[in-house]
Amino acid sequence: MKKLKIILAQPRGFCAGVKRAIQIVETAIERYGAPVWVLHEIVHNTHVIKNLSEAGARFVEDINEIPEGALTIFSAHGVATAIEEKAAQKGLKVIDATCPLVKKVHHQARRYNKLGHDIIIIGHHGHPEVEGTLGRVNGNVTVVSTIDDIRNLKVKDPDKVAYVTQTTLSTDDTRELINELKKRFPKIQGPNLRDICYATQSRQDAVRRLAEEVDMLLVVGSQNSSNSNRLKETGLSRGLPAYLVDNADHVKLDWFDGKSVVGITAGASAPEVLVQDIIKMLQNHFDLEVKPQNGKQETMQFKLPKFPDFV
């Protein structure tokens, strides 16, 4: 049997915001009973959504699909102010699972907006987090994803421009876009790159270190997970064959031809059980050695919100 070495990225998998969001849904079902309605996928992972759906969560993309007065959870990605207002009109019993780091971006955008700045959101059009941030700003706000977007930008006053970022972007891409913004608008204001989500940053840094040791990278995560896609891109940018897989069923054995050391990581919304399932599958085909990457364990935790006694 062919020998294969697996190095597990450290850190990988669930971040504090994802753990908190999932726990909010689980606690709400336990406390209030099913069904619990969730606006948008609580996190972008098919395994998590399947398990929560089976427990009694009902995921919808439009608030109009939620019955009046129903118990409703806003996803970790956050929502626009107009959605909050609509929820109040429908008498929904709301629990907000927005990640605290996304809320920080909302606060930054509103603060710059109050100072009279045009707001630039570095992110992907249509992503729930970006849509939520867009809906938090009154006034001139634009989403940019590329250098061309920035070159075509029109603002009221070039001296009064500020930016915020989607938390799940690649730090390399974010740096490039921020540098281009600074070229166009030398007085632009915005957060330091260190303010990008700690989990996004640490998982990408781990992949960069992995790239020096492995022949190939497997990223465990769903196709609609932004941070998982960025991990794959980080591997590809370092010259690695890199594959994004939802679970063990999506792993193809011919990927391992000619490979002796493979790195495995997982997006911030992917549970560890999926990584372990892949390892079990590979043990059926290879003489496997599995070792963790040298790296710090994450200790960040976010408190749960207060669960009201809904009448």
C-alpha positions as CSV (number, residue, x, y, z in Angstrom):
1,M,0.0,0.0,0.0
2,K,1.4,3.4,-1.0
3,K,2.6,5.6,1.8
4,L,1.0,9.1,2.1
5,K,1.7,11.8,4.7
6,I,-1.1,14.1,5.7
7,I,-0.4,17.4,7.4
8,L,-3.4,19.0,9.1
9,A,-3.5,22.8,9.0
10,Q,-3.4,24.6,12.3
11,P,-5.8,26.4,12.8
12,R,-8.6,25.1,10.6
13,G,-12.4,24.7,10.7
14,F,-14.9,26.4,12.9
15,C,-14.2,30.0,14.0
16,A,-15.7,31.6,17.1
17,G,-18.4,33.4,15.1
18,V,-19.5,30.2,13.4
19,K,-19.6,28.3,16.7
20,R,-21.7,31.1,18.2
21,A,-24.1,31.2,15.3
22,I,-24.7,27.4,15.3
23,Q,-25.1,27.4,19.1
24,I,-27.7,30.2,18.8
25,V,-29.9,28.1,16.4
26,E,-29.5,24.9,18.5
27,T,-30.3,26.7,21.7
28,A,-33.3,28.5,20.2
29,I,-34.8,25.2,19.0
30,E,-34.2,23.6,22.4
31,R,-35.7,26.6,24.3
32,Y,-38.6,27.6,22.1
33,G,-39.2,24.5,20.0
34,A,-39.3,23.9,16.3
35,P,-39.7,25.4,13.8
36,V,-37.2,28.2,14.1
37,W,-36.9,30.4,11.0
38,V,-33.4,31.5,9.9
39,L,-33.0,34.3,7.3
40,H,-30.2,33.0,4.9
41,E,-28.0,30.0,5.7
42,I,-26.8,30.5,9.3
43,V,-23.3,29.7,7.9
44,H,-22.3,28.5,4.4
45,N,-21.8,24.8,4.9
46,T,-24.2,22.1,3.5
47,H,-23.4,19.6,6.4
48,V,-24.3,22.2,9.0
49,I,-27.5,23.3,7.2
50,K,-28.6,19.7,6.8
51,N,-28.1,18.9,10.5
52,L,-29.9,22.1,11.7
53,S,-32.7,21.5,9.2
54,E,-33.3,18.0,10.6
55,A,-33.4,19.5,14.1
56,G,-36.1,22.0,13.2
57,A,-34.5,25.0,11.5
58,R,-36.2,26.5,8.4
59,F,-33.8,28.4,6.2
60,V,-35.3,31.0,3.8
61,E,-33.7,33.7,1.6
62,D,-36.6,36.2,1.8
63,I,-38.0,37.6,5.0
64,N,-41.5,37.6,3.3
65,E,-41.4,33.7,3.5
66,I,-41.4,33.9,7.3
67,P,-44.9,33.8,9.0
68,E,-45.9,36.8,11.0
69,G,-44.9,36.6,14.6
70,A,-42.5,33.7,14.1
71,L,-39.2,33.1,15.9
72,T,-36.5,34.3,13.5
73,I,-32.7,34.2,13.6
74,F,-30.6,36.5,11.5
75,S,-27.5,34.6,10.0
76,A,-23.9,35.2,11.0
77,H,-23.5,37.4,7.9
78,G,-25.7,40.2,9.2
79,V,-28.6,42.0,7.6
80,A,-29.6,45.4,6.3
81,T,-31.4,47.9,8.5
82,A,-34.4,47.6,6.2
83,I,-34.6,43.9,7.1
84,E,-34.7,44.7,10.8
85,E,-37.5,47.2,10.1
86,K,-39.4,44.6,8.1
87,A,-39.0,42.1,10.9
88,A,-40.5,44.6,13.3
89,Q,-43.5,45.2,11.0
90,K,-44.2,41.5,10.8
91,G,-43.9,41.1,14.6
92,L,-41.1,38.6,14.3
93,K,-39.4,37.4,17.5
94,V,-35.8,38.1,16.4
95,I,-32.5,36.7,17.7
96,D,-29.5,38.2,16.0
97,A,-26.6,35.8,15.2
98,T,-24.5,38.3,13.3
99,C,-20.8,37.7,13.9
100,P,-19.4,40.3,16.2
101,L,-16.6,41.0,13.7
102,V,-19.2,41.7,11.0
103,K,-20.9,44.0,13.4
104,K,-17.6,45.8,13.8
105,V,-17.5,46.4,10.0
106,H,-21.1,47.8,10.2
107,H,-20.0,50.2,12.9
108,Q,-17.0,51.3,10.9
109,A,-19.1,52.0,7.8
110,R,-21.7,54.0,9.7
111,R,-19.0,56.0,11.5
112,Y,-17.3,57.0,8.3
113,N,-20.8,57.7,6.7
114,K,-21.6,60.1,9.6
115,L,-18.4,62.0,8.9
116,G,-19.7,62.6,5.3
117,H,-17.5,60.1,3.5
118,D,-18.4,58.1,0.4
119,I,-18.1,54.5,1.5
120,I,-16.3,51.8,-0.5
121,I,-17.0,48.2,0.4
122,I,-14.2,45.8,-0.7
123,G,-16.1,42.5,-1.3
124,H,-18.1,40.3,-3.6
125,H,-21.4,41.6,-5.0
126,G,-24.4,39.7,-3.8
127,H,-22.6,38.0,-0.8
128,P,-25.0,38.2,2.2
129,E,-22.4,39.9,4.4
130,V,-21.8,42.6,1.7
131,E,-25.5,43.1,1.2
132,G,-26.0,43.5,5.0
133,T,-23.2,46.1,5.1
134,L,-24.6,47.9,2.1
135,G,-27.9,48.2,3.8
136,R,-26.4,49.7,6.9
137,V,-25.2,52.9,5.1
138,N,-27.2,55.9,4.1
139,G,-25.6,57.8,1.3
140,N,-23.1,57.1,-1.4
141,V,-21.8,53.5,-1.0
142,T,-20.1,51.3,-3.7
143,V,-18.9,47.7,-3.8
144,V,-15.6,47.0,-5.5
145,S,-14.1,43.6,-6.3
146,T,-11.4,44.3,-8.8
147,I,-8.8,46.9,-9.8
148,D,-11.0,47.9,-12.7
149,D,-13.9,48.6,-10.3
150,I,-11.6,51.0,-8.4
151,R,-10.3,52.7,-11.6
152,N,-13.9,53.4,-12.7
153,L,-15.1,54.7,-9.3
154,K,-16.9,58.0,-9.1
155,V,-17.1,59.8,-5.8
156,K,-18.4,63.2,-4.7
157,D,-15.2,64.4,-3.0
158,P,-11.9,62.5,-3.5
159,D,-10.7,63.9,-0.1
160,K,-13.7,62.3,1.8
161,V,-13.6,58.6,1.0
162,A,-13.4,55.6,3.3
163,Y,-13.4,51.9,2.9
164,V,-14.4,48.8,4.8
165,T,-13.9,45.1,3.8
166,Q,-15.8,41.9,3.7
167,T,-14.3,39.8,6.5
168,T,-13.8,36.6,4.5
169,L,-11.6,37.9,1.7
170,S,-8.1,36.9,0.8
171,T,-5.6,39.2,2.6
172,D,-3.4,39.3,-0.5
173,D,-6.3,40.5,-2.7
174,T,-7.5,42.9,0.0
175,R,-4.0,44.4,0.2
176,E,-3.8,44.9,-3.6
177,L,-7.2,46.6,-3.7
178,I,-6.5,48.9,-0.7
179,N,-3.2,49.9,-2.3
180,E,-5.0,50.8,-5.5
181,L,-7.6,52.8,-3.5
182,K,-4.8,54.7,-1.8
183,K,-3.3,55.6,-5.2
184,R,-6.6,57.0,-6.4
185,F,-7.6,58.6,-3.1
186,P,-4.4,59.5,-1.1
187,K,-6.6,60.8,1.8
188,I,-8.8,57.7,2.0
189,Q,-9.5,56.3,5.5
190,G,-10.1,52.7,6.5
191,P,-9.2,50.0,8.9
192,N,-5.8,48.4,9.0
193,L,-5.4,45.0,7.2
194,R,-5.0,43.5,10.7
195,D,-8.7,44.3,11.2
196,I,-9.7,41.7,8.7
197,C,-11.4,38.7,10.4
198,Y,-8.8,36.9,12.6
199,A,-10.1,33.5,11.5
200,T,-9.7,34.4,7.8
201,Q,-6.2,35.7,8.4
202,S,-5.0,32.8,10.5
203,R,-6.3,30.1,8.2
204,Q,-4.8,31.7,5.2
205,D,-1.5,32.1,7.0
206,A,-1.6,28.4,7.9
207,V,-2.0,27.5,4.2
208,R,0.9,29.7,3.3
209,R,3.1,27.8,5.8
210,L,1.7,24.4,4.6
211,A,2.6,25.3,1.0
212,E,6.3,24.9,2.0
213,E,5.8,21.3,3.1
214,V,3.1,19.7,0.9
215,D,2.6,18.6,-2.7
216,M,-1.2,19.2,-2.8
217,L,-3.9,20.9,-0.7
218,L,-7.4,19.8,0.2
219,V,-9.8,22.5,1.5
220,V,-12.9,21.2,3.3
221,G,-15.8,23.5,2.7
222,S,-18.9,24.2,0.7
223,Q,-18.8,25.8,-2.8
224,N,-20.7,28.9,-1.5
225,S,-18.3,29.5,1.4
226,S,-16.3,32.6,0.6
227,N,-13.5,32.0,3.1
228,S,-13.1,28.3,2.0
229,N,-12.7,29.5,-1.6
230,R,-10.1,32.0,-0.5
231,L,-8.2,29.1,1.2
232,K,-8.2,27.2,-2.1
233,E,-7.0,30.4,-3.9
234,T,-4.2,30.8,-1.4
235,G,-3.0,27.3,-2.1
236,L,-3.2,27.8,-5.9
237,S,-1.3,31.1,-5.6
238,R,1.6,29.2,-3.9
239,G,1.7,26.8,-6.9
240,L,-0.1,23.9,-5.2
241,P,-2.8,21.8,-6.8
242,A,-5.7,22.7,-4.6
243,Y,-9.2,21.3,-4.4
244,L,-12.3,22.5,-2.5
245,V,-14.4,19.5,-1.3
246,D,-17.7,19.4,0.6
247,N,-17.0,16.0,2.1
248,A,-15.1,12.7,1.6
249,D,-17.4,11.7,-1.3
250,H,-16.0,14.5,-3.4
251,V,-12.3,13.5,-3.0
252,K,-10.9,11.8,-6.1
253,L,-8.1,9.3,-5.6
254,D,-6.3,10.2,-8.9
255,W,-5.5,13.6,-7.4
256,F,-3.0,11.7,-5.2
257,D,-1.0,10.2,-8.1
258,G,2.6,11.3,-7.7
259,K,1.9,13.0,-4.4
260,S,3.6,12.0,-1.1
261,V,2.7,14.8,1.3
262,V,-0.8,16.4,1.3
263,G,-2.1,19.3,3.4
264,I,-5.7,19.4,4.6
265,T,-7.4,22.5,5.9
266,A,-11.0,23.5,6.5
267,G,-12.9,26.7,6.1
268,A,-14.2,28.6,9.1
269,S,-17.7,27.2,8.5
270,A,-16.7,23.5,8.0
271,P,-17.0,21.1,11.0
272,E,-14.0,18.9,12.0
273,V,-16.0,15.7,11.5
274,L,-15.7,16.3,7.7
275,V,-11.9,16.4,7.9
276,Q,-11.9,13.2,10.0
277,D,-14.2,11.5,7.5
278,I,-11.7,12.3,4.7
279,I,-8.8,10.8,6.8
280,K,-10.8,7.6,7.4
281,M,-11.5,7.3,3.7
282,L,-7.9,7.8,2.8
283,Q,-6.8,5.1,5.3
284,N,-8.7,2.6,3.2
285,H,-6.4,3.4,0.2
286,F,-3.0,4.5,1.7
287,D,-0.5,3.7,4.4
288,L,-1.3,7.0,6.1
289,E,0.7,9.1,8.4
290,V,-1.2,12.0,9.9
291,K,0.4,14.9,11.8
292,P,-0.8,18.3,12.9
293,Q,1.0,21.4,11.5
294,N,2.9,23.4,14.1
295,G,0.6,26.3,15.0
296,K,-1.3,27.9,17.8
297,Q,-4.7,26.7,18.9
298,E,-7.4,29.5,18.6
299,T,-8.9,30.5,21.9
300,M,-11.2,33.3,20.8
301,Q,-14.8,32.9,22.0
302,F,-17.9,35.1,21.6
303,K,-20.6,35.3,24.2
304,L,-24.1,34.2,23.2
305,P,-26.8,36.9,23.1
306,K,-29.5,37.0,25.7
307,F,-32.4,34.7,24.9
308,P,-35.6,36.7,25.6
309,D,-38.7,35.2,27.3
310,F,-40.9,35.7,24.2
311,V,-44.6,36.1,25.1
